[in-house]
Amino acid sequence: MKTRLTGVSFALALAAAIFLLVWPVYSGFNGSRPTHATLLEVNGPSVFIPVMFPVFTALIAWLVHRQWARIVATILISGFVLIAGFTIGLFYLPSAILMLLASCVADAAKPRDVVS
């Protein structure tokens, strides 16, 4: 169960990163024409570092398979969500919530123990 939650947390972080890099999140006007641009077009390749930070954090927690790794990943991703909350941070909130759930599940827990 914990591995699935960590894997889904990684998948949600990756989906948020892909969305932020591909979807035009900036809009403006060029004269009377509306224009749209992606994070990558506006900020350049340096945007990969903050966008991919939660992805790599969740990936490491998923690959390590240890409780302490999930707890550290929860702290790091949640801190990232709080610090970058007004820009890109809230896109990673679902990943942070699932990583929190994964870190709360004991290593020996079975799915029926979590549900009931």
C-alpha positions in Angstrom: 0.0 0.0 0.0 2.7 2.5 0.9 4.6 1.8 -2.3 1.4 2.4 -4.3 0.7 5.7 -2.5 4.3 6.8 -3.0 4.2 5.8 -6.7 0.9 7.7 -7.2 2.5 10.7 -5.4 5.4 10.6 -7.9 3.0 10.3 -10.8 1.0 13.3 -9.7 4.2 15.3 -9.2 5.3 14.3 -12.7 2.0 15.2 -14.2 2.1 18.6 -12.5 5.6 19.2 -13.9 4.6 18.2 -17.4 1.5 20.4 -17.2 3.5 23.4 -16.0 6.2 23.0 -18.7 3.7 22.5 -21.6 0.6 24.4 -20.8 0.6 28.1 -21.6 0.3 29.6 -18.1 1.3 33.2 -19.0 -1.1 35.4 -21.0 -0.9 39.0 -22.0 -1.5 41.4 -24.9 0.8 42.3 -27.8 -1.0 45.4 -29.0 -4.6 44.3 -29.3 -3.7 40.6 -29.8 -3.7 38.2 -26.9 -0.6 36.2 -26.4 0.1 33.0 -24.4 3.4 31.5 -23.3 4.6 28.5 -21.2 6.9 28.7 -18.2 9.7 27.3 -20.4 9.3 30.0 -23.0 9.2 32.9 -20.5 11.8 31.7 -18.0 14.1 29.5 -20.1 15.7 26.2 -19.1 16.5 27.3 -15.6 12.8 26.7 -14.7 13.5 22.9 -14.8 15.2 23.0 -11.4 12.1 24.2 -9.3 9.6 22.4 -11.5 11.4 19.0 -11.2 12.4 19.3 -7.5 9.2 17.7 -6.2 9.3 15.0 -8.9 12.9 13.9 -8.0 12.0 14.1 -4.3 9.0 11.8 -4.8 11.0 9.5 -7.1 13.8 9.0 -4.5 11.2 8.2 -1.8 9.5 5.7 -4.2 12.8 4.0 -5.0 14.3 3.8 -1.5 11.3 2.0 0.1 12.0 3.3 3.6 9.7 5.1 6.1 12.3 7.8 6.8 12.6 8.6 3.0 8.8 9.1 2.8 8.8 11.3 5.9 11.7 13.4 4.5 9.9 13.6 1.1 6.7 14.7 2.8 8.6 17.5 4.6 10.4 18.7 1.4 7.4 18.6 -0.9 5.1 20.2 1.7 7.7 22.9 2.3 7.9 23.5 -1.5 4.1 23.8 -1.7 4.1 26.4 1.1 7.1 28.4 -0.2 6.0 28.4 -3.9 2.3 28.4 -3.1 1.6 31.6 -5.0 3.3 30.5 -8.2 3.7 26.8 -9.0 3.5 25.2 -5.5 -0.2 24.5 -5.4 0.1 22.3 -8.5 2.1 19.9 -6.3 -0.4 19.8 -3.4 -2.0 16.5 -4.4 1.4 14.9 -4.5 2.2 16.3 -1.0 -1.0 15.0 0.4 -0.4 11.5 -1.0 3.1 11.4 0.3 1.8 12.4 3.7 -0.6 9.5 3.6 2.2 7.2 2.5 4.4 8.3 5.4 1.6 7.7 7.9 1.1 4.1 6.9 3.2 1.7 8.9 5.6 -0.6 7.0 3.7 -3.7 8.1 0.2 -2.3 7.5 -2.2 -4.2 5.2 -4.8 -2.4 3.0 -7.6 -3.6 5.3 -5.9 -1.9 8.3 -5.8 1.4 6.5 -9.4 1.4 5.2 -11.1 0.3 8.4 
